[in-house]
């Protein structure tokens, strides 16, 4: 390069550098897009996950909603340990715990001076116990935040529905706030939405109706709470600062706006919302909110709990996970083991941020103080922003080498409002072309946090296309991860017609066999349901092709398909739900009409036994406890399913000897709960 060329090159580079400096000069922050959150709402959302604890008279009487007449003397945990709750909750990564200090039955877990219906009149600790105090002390010891639930509805109080109960309700709020929260910060107060209906009401045993918006004087209650704890979040009532998501299953809508106005769907919020009311997703680790021994077999699966996290925290909401404390006063070992597995999986899935230290390239930058470096600097309070007129642009991340990735986490700087309403994610393929990622997630809103799951791609680049927004973009964090596939066994199901369905967690391959051999990653790959209208065994594994890991083997032996079965008795019934291969559906036999289910197999077979499963859903009832079985009017078996109420799982009846026949008659001698109907979630026959 000669001197002239070098001089010219230097001048050009200098001009480019000056231009870049001019483009990256400091700029004024974007104006807020209203509504915007308070600092207290921001701090609450940053908690992300916290716990519920339900425990009380319902626990000892196998109820969900007590009527208000259950004797206080039945409350008697043998080994209550609030510190055990807190240790488990903290180890699982939850940041706080909310206690149901009084549920709808009116029984108080503290010795309230305003009622005799409390722990002070129970045998627990000779009437000297105080569960609220125990939990406050445990939270303070272990550094967890504390919250309270006080049901507005009270099915025990004689004055419920009249002015005197309103004063009682307000007095109990003051008693809790002033008597228990001097040594700890209250982060949330829960007013349940269940209000009015039938109850004991001091012996009146009647139905009472109220107008919840005026009767409870919520404004007065919130003033009491906020006088001492101005940053406490309020759930329910007339002055909420957060909103119920509209279900008790732990999921928010894929589109989830924190802005909200009356009439909006609580799953989704609205871009036109007038208040900042972010969603809280409440869900129990079991089907019920209170402990029931029969649900020991129904603790939510690991894959279900992991999905709940992605569908709540990963969709701009918080997660409130309930633990139904068991009869002894401790979180059940099954629940604690499952939630620790959950924590371990989440830690593994978000272990290494692949974008840490990588500087993004942005299509537009508002100024040097809003540069794209903020997207990966780990500082929540710095953010990349665009010019006022720019709501459509992209940010690109380039890896040094081919990098596998299957998760993308995005966050908006919500102190200035929620803006993004549509975006897309792309990766650079082997031909250096941008391709859309393959995902079931709808990429609309972001808000405080959005996590997108997709099939693993090996790439040298990721690009986020911001396509629609309510104002200039304000994004404070983007992260990417390679999450291991959740290594749980596939589920195996066959419908009545003989079609087999296999399913596994996102990202897993399923390999299976039907010839009795043990499946390996070299076995047949499951791509679509297949036909198996005959006796046989399906075995399958989940396989992570990235980390080369396999799950344990799942196995299910099927006998003859049930499509040809037809009901003989009760006449006119089809009872299809009992033969559909789906244990989540159930048919009920009304015992006042008939105590027999007789069905024709559609052909003659040599039978060796029978399987029966009751309705194991949350509100399922009528599990058969005593039975008689006939084949072509010959009795072949009778007996008892001795623990079916506590363990409503599939039961096996083996006949003393094989018998040839066509019609099977199942006679219900008794149900475990004395229900008026007997439930049949699934019934099959075994043949030779």
Number of C-alpha atoms within 10 A of each C-alpha: 7 7 8 9 10 11 12 12 13 12 12 12 12 12 12 12 12 12 11 12 13 12 15 16 14 14 15 10 16 17 11 15 15 19 20 20 21 14 11 15 19 15 13 20 21 14 16 23 23 24 27 24 22 24 27 33 29 25 26 19 16 15 16 18 14 23 19 26 19 18 14 20 16 17 24 22 21 12 12 21 18 21 18 14 23 24 14 17 24 19 13 20 20 21 19 24 29 24 23 21 22 24 26 24 26 25 30 25 24 22 21 18 12 12 14 14 25 26 27 23 18 20 16 19 15 11 15 13 20 18 20 21 18 15 21 25 18 20 22 15 11 12 14 21 21 25 26 23 20 22 20 27 27 29 30 24 24 17 15 23 22 12 11 12 19 18 13 16 21 18 16 20 19 15 16 19 20 13 12 16 18 12 10 16 17 25 21 23 23 20 18 17 14 12 16 19 14 14 25 20 23 15 12 12 16 12 13 15 11 15 10 18 12 11 14 22 16 21 14 11 18 22 13 17 23 16 11 15 17 14 20 20 22 20 20 17 21 16 14 17 22 24 21 20 25 18 14 14 15 26 27 30 21 20 20 28 32 31 24 25 17 10 9 13 14 24 21 22 27 19 21 13 18 15 19 23 23 28 32 28 26 22 23 23 22 22 21 21 23 24 27 22 14 17 19 18 14 19 18 18 15 19 16 13 22 19 16 20 23 21 24 30 26 26 26 30 32 30 29 23 25 22 28 25 25 22 23 15 20 21 23 17 11 12 20 19 11 18 26 17 16 21 18 13 20 18 13 16 18 17 12 14 17 19 20 14 12 15 19 21 16 19 14 20 22 25 21 18 19 26 23 28 21 22 29 23 18 15 11 15 10 21 23 26 29 25 18 13 9 17 21 19 17 18 20 18 17 19 14 9 10 15 16 18 21 22 21 21 18 20 21 26 22 22 19 17 23 29 26 26 19 17 19 15 21 17 23 20 17 11 6 11 10 15 13 14 19 14 14 11 13 13 19 20 27 28 26 29 24 25 24 21 21 17 15 23 19 17 19 18 20 25 21 20 17 20 15 19 19 14 21 22 29 27 26 26 25 25 19 21 22 23 23 21 27 24 20 20 21 26 16 17 18 23 18 20 18 22 15 19 16 20 18 21 20 17 20 25 20 26 23 25 19 16 11 11 12 16 22 19 19 8 15 14 15 16 10 9 13 13 12 19 19 12 14 14 16 23 21 31 30 30 27 20 15 17 11 10 15 22 19 14 17 18 20 14 11 20 17 20 23 23 17 13 20 18 19 17 17 17 10 8 13 16 21 19 19 25 26 23 24 15 21 13 19 24 20 20 21 16 17 8 9 14 19 21 20 21 20 19 20 13 10 11 18 14 20 18 21 19 14 21 22 31 26 28 17 12 8 15 23 24 30 29 21 16 18 16 24 17 20 16 11 13 14 19 17 15 12 16 19 12 12 21 21 14 19 23 20 16 14 15 18 14 17 10 10 16 18 14 18 17 22 24 21 22 18 21 16 19 23 19 15 13 15 14 23 28 25 26 29 24 20 21 20 20 16 12
